[in-house]
Amino acid sequence: MATIKPFRGIRPPRQLAKQVSSRPYDVLNSEEARKEAEGNPMSLYHIIKPEIDFEPGTDEHDPRVYDKAKENFELFKQKGWLQQDADEKYYVYAQTMNGKTQYGLVVAAAVEDYMTGKIKKHELTRRDKEEDRMKHVRINNANIEPVFFAYPHRDDLDAIIAKTIAREPEYDFVAELDGFGHTFWVIDEPETIQEITRIFSEIPYLYIADGHHRSAAAALVGNEKKLQNPNHTGNEEYNYFLAVCFPDNQLTVIDYNRVVKDLNGLTDEQFLSALEKDFIVEKKGTDIYKPQHLHNFSLYLAGEWYSLTAREGRYNDADPIGVLDVTVSSDFILDKILGIKDLRTDKRIDFVGGIRGLGELKRRVDSGEMRVALALYPVSMQQIIDIADSGNIMPPKTTWFEPKLRSGLIIHELQ
């Protein structure tokens, strides 16, 4: 059963929340962060992407950069831009995108649950990315950015959240860059805190929706501290890490699409003919065509959109991996026809989050940068849970969650 606890959050004063908060470290590059933080010394980018405080081109993995993160974190606390709550609390964090709002509980999740598989993952992690975030956690002795969890929805937790959001929020603002709304409440009533902890103790598993590398890094550092402490009791703060937990029935998974540089030596006609062996191919014209259902794809090639529907036998609805359209497209298009064997390493392929729209696929092909684009029907939250429960791992670049968690609204210190 899931173990969580309240914690003494470190967060900005109400009037500074919008200035301090930022997008997550991994959704933009150093120069984009430098531009977004320009003229704002309170931006969290000075902590999560501190290379912006050095000359352009500085390696983000330079030891000086990690030292700068710690220096800036301490400065933010000294300046009062980040302040720690006096008592342990839970928090509610709501995100609004395109008129739809999802409500998450901000908690300290147990490192032990991650290590023993009670916190389930559906993606592989890369050791170099883990180590980067581990260095960041170690030097700051804090989880600066939260991870994004899902849990099987429960009416009793919905009722607690509904009661909480009826009050005036602590933070309430719209991020200017993307127009997404961010609202935040504090739960400080002891009986409500106890009830949330109790309810989670009845939930068998939590699921990582987004932030697999941050989850791994946070848990591995917590476990390191446990092994290094001869007086370890299990009650230390490093036994927990920062997470925002959303009910599974509120989450939307967005499509994650592909663009490819060439047709592996084929002409357009040869490529389309090869597709017909495994797909029903229908020409749709110049207007953007969006996949309509599972096993239906849209293809953009030479100024035209096509519908591709996988033929019987090209997918296995009884297999949580075999049913995925990312598997079908990888097996019968990318590998079989285009010769792309490894989505993680092949330089001929790139990936485009559905939040950018299918117009971005068209733009990248029309520009000549790419030759062909493939759009997939998004996976469902239930498919993600089924795969995690079966112990399987999703193929690379399968899921895209939006909106992303805003960083800087809450930080968890490990001491």
Helices and strands as residue ranges (DSSP letters): E 4-5, E 10-11, G 14-16, H 17-20, G 25-27, H 30-37, H 45-48, G 50-53, H 63-79, E 83-84, E 90-97, E 100-110, H 111-116, E 119-120, H 127-140, E 142-143, E 147-151, H 155-165, E 171-174, E 181-187, H 190-200, E 206-210, H 212-228, G 237-239, E 240-247, G 248-250, E 253-254, E 256-260, H 268-275, E 279-285, E 296-301, E 304-310, H 325-329, I 330-335, E 349-353, G 354-356, H 358-366, E 372-375, H 381-390, E 400-401, E 412-413
